[in-house]
Amino acid sequence: MPADTTVPVSDEVWEALMRRKNRGDTFDDVLRRELGLDDDAEPAADDTLPGALAAAIDAWQPSGDVATQTARAALRDAVTWLRGHEGPAKKAAIVAGAKPAAVSAQQWWARAARPGLAALAEQGLVARPTTKTYAIEEE
């Protein structure tokens, strides 16, 4: 089926979709979330992250209307990139270095990477040298 196919829906369904739509979401985002399509995929095994980081990412529960596995994948990408980056990095550098090309920068950062990095910082797994920078301190 072509990506630009129009699907007719009742007013009731339209209103339900609008209530579930977050700022910046497409209707495809809403439907994927509601149908659980993003949560079906198992995360790929990541041998590059130390056990504590990998376990914390796997246990992280994102808040809001974001698919858990999608958010964890974004966080894993951000952490993996930070581990390879020397010194602290700001949002722009993390987004430029870690975000997949096909994903909205605002959605990737605001709904997944930033809250995930903040959660890891609370656990002491990610450093916050300033309020706008993140770093992974090697053991």
C-alpha positions, -999 to 999 in steps of 0.1 A, spaced: 0 0 0 14 34 -9 26 57 19 2 84 9 -30 63 11 -60 81 26 -80 61 51 -115 73 57 -125 73 94 -155 84 114 -157 116 134 -154 96 166 -122 79 154 -108 112 142 -115 129 175 -98 99 194 -67 102 172 -66 140 178 -67 135 216 -38 110 214 -17 132 190 13 149 207 28 180 193 49 171 163 33 137 159 20 125 125 -11 103 125 13 74 116 31 80 149 -2 79 168 -14 47 150 20 30 155 18 38 192 -18 27 196 -13 -5 176 19 -13 195 39 -17 163 70 0 178 70 -22 209 70 -55 190 106 -53 180 131 -67 204 161 -44 209 193 -56 193 219 -70 217 244 -43 224 278 -56 233 294 -21 232 278 -8 263 290 -18 298 265 -40 317 253 -12 341 245 12 312 229 -15 291 208 -28 320 197 8 330 186 15 294 167 -18 292 149 -10 324 141 26 316 104 34 313 98 65 293 69 87 302 43 101 279 31 87 246 62 73 232 68 36 223 91 21 249 115 2 225 117 33 202 126 55 232 151 30 245 167 27 210 171 65 209 187 65 243 210 36 234 221 56 203 227 87 223 247 68 250 268 49 224 276 81 207 285 99 240 308 70 249 328 76 217 328 114 221 356 130 240 344 153 267 309 168 274 285 173 245 255 196 241 222 187 225 232 198 190 263 176 189 244 146 203 215 150 179 239 155 149 260 125 159 235 100 172 201 106 157 190 84 127 184 105 96 148 94 91 137 106 126 125 140 137 152 157 157 127 173 181 109 140 187 141 120 191 156 145 216 126 158 236 107 125 239 135 100 242 171 109 243 169 139 267 146 122 293 166 90 291 199 108 296 184 126 326 173 93 341 207 79 336 223 110 352 201 105 382 215 70 386 251 84 382 257 66 349 258 98 328 276 129 339 260 164 337 290 188 338 265 217 332 228 219 328 231 217 290 258 191 286 261 153 290 292 130 292 301 94 298 330 92 322 350 61 316 356 38 346 
